[in-house]
Amino acid sequence: EGGRMVVLHTTTAEVYDRLWCVHEIDEALDQGVKVEAACSAKYSLIQGIFRFIYEQDVYQDGVVDPDFTVFTQNAECGSKDDARRIRKEIEDKGGFGRLDG
C-alpha cells in the first residue's frame, strides 16, 4: 500500500482509450496507490483552446468536461483475450463507473 502513480495526459494518445492503461490505474487504486493526473504543456494548451471554443461542451473523445470526466468502459485493447480478462477483473472489483470521474 501507499506510493504514487502519475497518469500523464499527452497529445500522442488518450490514456483512457487504452484498456491496459485503465487496467494499470485500476490495479494501482486497488493497492492503495494515490493516482494523480498530469498534462504535457501541449496537451494543456490544446485543452484550454477547446474549452474556450466549446465552452465546456464535448471537446475530445472520452472526455466530457475539463475536469477529465472519462468513460473508461470505452477503452480498447489489441488482444481480445486480454480485453476479456481485463474487463472481467474491473467488473469484479465494482465496474468501470468507479474509475470514471
Helices and strands as residue ranges (DSSP letters): E 4-9, G 15-17, H 19-30, E 34-39, H 41-54, G 72-74, H 80-92, G 96-98
